[in-house]
Amino acid sequence: MKINNIEIGGEPITEIISDSIELSSAQDAVDMMAKCFPSGSRKLIIHQKNICPEFFDLKTRVAGEILQKFINYYFKIAIVGDFSKYTSKTLKDFIYESNKHGEINFVESVEEARQKLTKTAGR
């Protein structure tokens, strides 16, 4: 796993770059946040391919357990990927509602992730 720290408009943002699954439990979320602290970042970009498939099946409750950790510690995150392959109406509604609030964002590109995370900088 590579940690890429950038700064946009004075705000530090951390991007996780990896070819393997890095996020599959609430403890993984806590560990990931700990990797952000040296840079002072509370904004995280992670790629869909780095998240376990169970996350995207809301019945498993994996997404809720993981995302609650980020919310509890006041982290804003952007998950980059192609979510059109999922057919679950519940997941589509969840993604829509999450994107409306800005704390958790599902986006198509790293550029869009950066924009979302800096747009919510004042929140």
C-alpha positions in Angstrom: 0.0 0.0 0.0 1.2 3.5 -0.9 0.0 6.6 1.0 -0.1 9.6 -1.3 -0.5 12.9 0.6 -1.4 16.0 -1.4 -2.6 19.4 -0.4 -5.3 21.4 -2.2 -6.2 24.9 -1.0 -4.3 24.3 2.2 -6.2 21.1 3.0 -4.3 17.9 3.3 -5.9 14.9 1.5 -4.6 11.3 1.6 -5.0 8.9 -1.2 -4.6 5.1 -0.7 -2.9 3.5 -3.7 -2.8 -0.3 -3.8 -3.5 -3.3 -5.9 -5.1 -5.3 -3.1 -8.0 -5.1 -0.7 -7.1 -2.8 2.1 -10.5 -2.1 3.6 -12.7 -5.0 4.8 -13.5 -4.2 8.5 -14.0 -1.4 11.0 -10.5 -2.1 12.3 -9.1 -1.6 8.8 -10.8 1.8 8.7 -9.2 2.8 12.0 -5.8 1.6 10.8 -6.3 3.6 7.6 -7.2 6.8 9.5 -4.1 6.3 11.6 -2.0 6.4 8.5 -3.5 9.8 7.7 -2.7 11.5 11.0 1.0 12.2 10.3 0.0 14.5 7.4 -2.8 16.1 9.4 -5.3 14.8 6.9 -8.9 14.0 7.7 -9.9 13.5 4.1 -9.3 10.2 2.4 -9.5 8.9 -1.2 -9.8 5.2 -1.6 -10.5 3.1 -4.7 -13.4 0.7 -5.1 -10.9 -2.1 -5.9 -9.3 -1.7 -2.5 -12.6 -2.3 -0.7 -13.9 -5.8 -0.1 -16.9 -6.8 -2.2 -19.1 -7.4 0.9 -19.0 -3.6 1.4 -21.3 -3.2 -1.6 -23.8 -5.7 -0.4 -25.6 -3.7 2.2 -27.2 -6.8 3.8 -23.8 -7.7 5.2 -23.6 -4.4 7.2 -19.9 -4.2 6.4 -20.4 -0.8 4.8 -22.2 0.6 7.8 -19.6 -0.7 10.3 -16.7 0.8 8.2 -18.3 4.1 7.3 -19.4 4.6 10.9 -15.8 4.7 12.0 -15.0 7.4 9.5 -18.0 9.4 10.6 -17.1 9.0 14.3 -13.6 10.4 13.7 -14.8 13.2 11.5 -13.2 11.9 8.3 -14.5 12.8 4.9 -14.0 10.1 2.3 -14.3 9.6 -1.4 -14.6 6.2 -2.9 -13.5 6.2 -6.6 -14.9 3.6 -8.9 -17.5 2.5 -11.4 -20.7 1.8 -9.4 -23.0 1.4 -12.4 -22.4 -2.4 -12.3 -24.4 -2.7 -9.1 -28.0 -3.4 -9.6 -29.3 -3.1 -6.0 -31.8 -0.3 -5.7 -30.9 -0.1 -2.0 -27.2 0.5 -2.8 -28.0 3.0 -5.5 -30.2 4.9 -3.0 -27.4 4.7 -0.4 -24.9 6.1 -2.9 -27.3 8.9 -3.9 -28.0 9.9 -0.3 -24.3 9.7 0.7 -23.3 12.0 -2.1 -26.0 14.5 -1.1 -24.5 15.0 2.3 -20.8 15.2 1.3 -19.2 13.3 4.2 -19.0 10.1 2.2 -18.8 10.4 -1.6 -18.9 7.8 -4.4 -17.2 9.3 -7.4 -15.9 8.2 -10.8 -12.5 9.8 -10.8 -9.7 10.9 -8.5 -10.2 14.5 -9.8 -13.8 14.4 -8.9 -12.8 13.0 -5.4 -10.5 15.9 -4.9 -13.2 18.4 -5.9 -15.7 16.8 -3.6 -13.3 16.7 -0.6 -12.2 20.3 -1.1 -15.8 21.5 -1.7 -16.7 20.1 1.7 -13.7 21.6 3.4 -15.7 24.1 5.5 -18.1 21.5 6.8 
